Amino acid sequence: MEPARTDLVTRIGLAALAVPAAIVGVWAAFFPKSFYDSFPGGGHTWVSVDGPYNQHLVRDVGQWNLAFAVLFVIAAVTTDRLLRRAALVAYLVPAVLHFTYHASHLSLYGTTDAIGNVTTLGLAVVVPVVLLVLDVQRGGVRAT
């Protein structure tokens, strides 16, 4: 892929990652009980099946997601590849741990919700990895 196109794909990918982070962030930070009771929506519940409600922890999750949404937007509009890579790597830390936790607790969910859980959380790992690989291939290991 040509460098300009790779750069555009990386920027679009970062912007795309900002969207679910913002949605989860606003929902959990400002409406924590609704998030706990209803996430991901559509009649499915992925949070409440895994322990008692804790407003503080749900709000923390929302606030961290809002922070990542802001970071992704800034990384998407900047020309600083080091910032883009740092944002993706930082996001991968909780994304990999979150995926690992849920993959080892699928018995909490019915088949449809287990598949949805693994798919969405898997994408939260795969997308940043692909964007990182593309960015490194575009400009080598050294970010400029």
C-alpha positions as CSV (number, residue, x, y, z in Angstrom):
1,M,0.0,0.0,0.0
2,E,1.4,3.4,-0.9
3,P,2.5,5.6,2.1
4,A,-0.2,8.3,1.6
5,R,-3.0,5.7,1.5
6,T,-1.6,3.8,4.5
7,D,-1.5,7.1,6.4
8,L,-5.1,7.8,5.5
9,V,-6.2,4.3,6.5
10,T,-4.4,4.7,9.9
11,R,-6.1,8.0,10.5
12,I,-9.5,6.7,9.6
13,G,-8.9,3.6,11.8
14,L,-8.1,5.9,14.7
15,A,-11.2,8.0,14.1
16,A,-13.2,4.8,13.9
17,L,-11.9,3.6,17.2
18,A,-12.9,6.9,18.8
19,V,-16.6,6.3,18.0
20,P,-17.2,3.2,20.2
21,A,-14.9,4.7,22.9
22,A,-17.0,7.8,22.9
23,I,-20.3,5.9,23.0
24,V,-19.2,3.6,25.8
25,G,-17.6,6.6,27.6
26,V,-20.6,8.8,27.6
27,W,-23.0,6.0,28.5
28,A,-20.9,4.6,31.4
29,A,-19.7,7.9,32.7
30,F,-23.0,9.8,32.7
31,F,-25.6,7.0,32.9
32,P,-23.8,4.3,34.8
33,K,-26.8,2.3,36.0
34,S,-28.3,2.2,32.5
35,F,-24.9,1.1,31.2
36,Y,-24.7,-1.6,33.8
37,D,-28.2,-2.8,33.2
38,S,-28.3,-2.5,29.4
39,F,-24.9,-2.7,27.7
40,P,-24.6,-3.4,24.8
41,G,-28.2,-2.7,24.2
42,G,-30.8,-4.4,22.0
43,G,-32.0,-6.6,24.8
44,H,-28.6,-7.9,25.6
45,T,-26.8,-7.5,29.0
46,W,-23.1,-8.1,29.2
47,V,-22.1,-6.2,32.4
48,S,-24.8,-7.0,34.9
49,V,-24.4,-10.7,34.5
50,D,-20.8,-10.5,35.9
51,G,-21.2,-9.1,39.4
52,P,-23.0,-6.5,41.5
53,Y,-23.4,-2.9,40.4
54,N,-20.7,-0.5,41.4
55,Q,-21.3,3.1,40.3
56,H,-17.7,4.2,40.9
57,L,-16.2,1.4,38.7
58,V,-18.7,1.9,35.9
59,R,-18.1,5.6,35.8
60,D,-14.3,4.9,35.8
61,V,-14.7,2.7,32.7
62,G,-16.7,5.5,31.1
63,Q,-14.1,8.2,31.9
64,W,-11.3,6.0,30.6
65,N,-13.1,5.4,27.4
66,L,-13.8,9.1,27.0
67,A,-10.0,9.7,27.5
68,F,-9.2,7.2,24.7
69,A,-11.8,8.8,22.4
70,V,-10.1,12.2,22.9
71,L,-6.7,10.6,22.3
72,F,-7.8,8.8,19.2
73,V,-9.2,11.9,17.7
74,I,-6.0,13.9,18.4
75,A,-3.9,11.0,17.0
76,A,-6.2,10.9,13.9
77,V,-5.7,14.5,13.0
78,T,-2.0,14.9,13.9
79,T,0.9,14.2,11.6
80,D,2.9,12.7,14.5
81,R,3.2,9.0,13.9
82,L,4.7,8.4,17.3
83,L,1.6,9.8,18.9
84,R,-0.6,7.5,16.7
85,R,1.5,4.5,17.6
86,A,1.5,5.4,21.3
87,A,-2.3,5.8,21.3
88,L,-2.7,2.4,19.7
89,V,-0.3,0.6,22.0
90,A,-1.8,2.2,25.1
91,Y,-5.2,1.1,24.0
92,L,-4.0,-2.4,23.4
93,V,-3.0,-2.9,27.0
94,P,-6.6,-2.8,28.4
95,A,-8.1,-4.3,25.2
96,V,-6.0,-7.4,25.4
97,L,-6.6,-7.8,29.1
98,H,-10.3,-7.2,28.6
99,F,-10.6,-9.7,25.8
100,T,-8.7,-12.3,27.9
101,Y,-11.0,-11.9,30.9
102,H,-14.2,-12.2,28.8
103,A,-12.9,-15.1,26.7
104,S,-12.3,-17.0,29.9
105,H,-15.7,-16.2,31.3
106,L,-18.0,-17.0,28.4
107,S,-20.1,-19.3,30.6
108,L,-21.9,-16.2,31.8
109,Y,-23.5,-15.7,28.4
110,G,-25.8,-17.5,26.1
111,T,-24.4,-18.5,22.7
112,T,-25.3,-15.3,20.9
113,D,-23.9,-13.0,23.6
114,A,-20.7,-15.1,23.9
115,I,-20.2,-14.8,20.1
116,G,-20.9,-11.1,20.2
117,N,-18.6,-10.6,23.2
118,V,-15.7,-12.4,21.6
119,T,-16.2,-10.7,18.2
120,T,-16.4,-7.1,19.5
121,L,-13.6,-7.5,22.0
122,G,-11.6,-9.4,19.5
123,L,-12.0,-6.5,17.0
124,A,-10.9,-4.1,19.7
125,V,-7.5,-6.0,19.6
126,V,-7.2,-6.8,15.9
127,V,-8.0,-3.3,14.6
128,P,-5.3,-1.5,16.6
129,V,-2.7,-4.3,15.7
130,V,-3.5,-4.0,12.0
131,L,-3.2,-0.2,12.2
132,L,0.1,-0.5,14.0
133,V,1.5,-3.0,11.5
134,L,0.4,-0.7,8.6
135,D,2.0,2.3,10.2
136,V,5.3,0.6,10.9
137,Q,5.4,-0.8,7.4
138,R,4.8,2.7,6.0
139,G,7.6,4.3,7.9
140,G,9.8,1.7,9.5
141,V,10.2,1.2,13.2
142,R,11.3,4.8,13.9
143,A,8.3,7.1,14.1
144,T,8.6,10.6,12.7
